[in-house]
Amino acid sequence: MGGAQKKIQFGLLFLLSFSFSNVCIASKKPWLVGIRGYEAKTQSYSETIESKILPTKTTEFSNGNTFVRFLKNPINQKLTLYIPNNIEDHDDLLMEALIKVRTAKTMGALSISVHFESESLPSTFVLKLFKISGAESYRIANQDYDFPEYQTKTKNFKKKFAIVGDTNPSLRDTLSKQLNIPVIQESEWNPNNKKLSGYNIFYVSSLESPINKSFFDTLHKIYSTQSKWQQVHLISPYLPYARSDKIDQFGITVTGRLTADLIEGLGVKTITIVRPHAPQSVGFFSIPVFEINGRETINKELKKLGVSIIVSPDAGFQKDATLYAEELHLPLAIINKKRNPLTGETRILGISGDSVKGHTVAIVDDETASGGTLAESAEFLKKHGANKIFGVVSHLAGNAQKAIDSPDIDLMVVTNSFNITQPDISVLNLGFEISETLQSVFSGEKKTPLCKTLFIRRKIK
């Protein structure tokens, strides 16, 4: 018994000593993290301030999202983020920097300071982004500053509504017509236009590639004009970074929560989104969120196409695929896959549920970028006797070229959550489904926080 206790005690001491050495709690030198592409400057700066460089890994996913992973733990460390010149002109690097600040905060850094290489003051927009992300101070020309406290202005309520945003004209114009609310053109949209003062704005923002640039353009537009408006309701069908909804490995943060904080922190009062990849990401917001599932729009098209069976491309989308099948009164099949945890590659093991032989198949999914998963699934279904195959996704976060080029897919069907202009894709208009929800909010048919706290209840003709 005594021997067993000694072994347990030794094991605990070993784990503790390993943990302490891993996080370097006793380290007196501050830690420095840099931005990709500026490794030489980061190394030189670390020697100047006598700091240790924190190793990180940064990559871009096929959908344009930036991925950051810390390879060591900065817990209880003073961390400095070194920013090269003109980061405002490099959206991917700016997003990388913001994610690194949030990752350091998530992993328990004692303090986070941003050191700008430039001797000129960054814009208040960029400073606010770093503040929201979790940085506590910044340095310019060897002078340290604390971030100022930012407050969102609130004005007296006015019964004036308008729709703005030029990134998706078809969606914007449909909402304008259905809601009977005028469109404000881009040429009129600026902070000095006194005619817009006090308006309640529905800002339609369909992100496009490159995602980071489109996202920051949206945030900057809201930030630069928000003080002139009564409030901004963001209609952003595609929620960026919704895939990053949990910490499933060492050294990362929940970037989906970061994007929600950025949206809220810049003054957005409510948001409408369409079927985020991770439904729980709606919980990242503290403002009212209106989630449109898009199935009403898609199901109408699937009926027209004569679809006779619904197929989920993997077990992860099975719940949603089941809802499609139940609402259309159709059978369901699920493709079973196995993912390699090291490479991320998947291998199809088989199919469960109803047979696809002789059927007109709809492979439904929430999002695709390259179309690779759809093409792979369609090839498998064709070998199992499927007659016609449609690839159906809510969000086309890329060009889906692999699916379009696939000889096994007869047609790609997507919604206009993005502004799609490709002629070889069937694009469905979400404007009618979104407007139904917003109409019910205004008329008071649904009791929501939006009705009670933000917008006046009024009947839309």
Secondary structure, 3 states (H helix, E strand, C coil): CHHHHHHHHHHHHHHHHHHHHHHCCCCCCCEEECCCCCHHHHHHHHHHHCCEECCEEEEECCCCCEEEEECCCCECCEEEEEECCCHHHCHHHHHHHHHHHHHHHHCCECEEEEEECCCCCCCHHHHHHHHHHCCCEEEECCEEEECCCCCCCCCCCCCCEEEECCCCHHHHHHHHHHHCCCEECHHHCCCCCHHHCCCEEEEECCCCCCHHHHHHHHHHHHHHHHHHCCEEEEECCCCCCCCCCCCCCCCCCCHHHHHHHHHHHCCEEEEEEECCCCHHHHHHCCCCEEEECCHHHHHHHHHHCCCCEEEECCHHHHHHHHHHHHHHCCCEEEEEEEECCCCCCEEEEEEEECCCCCCEEEEEEEEECCCHHHHHHHHHHHHCCCCEEEEEEEEECCCCHHHHHCCCCCEEEEECCCCCCCCCEEEECCHHHHHHHHHHHHHCCCCCHHHHHCCCCCCCC
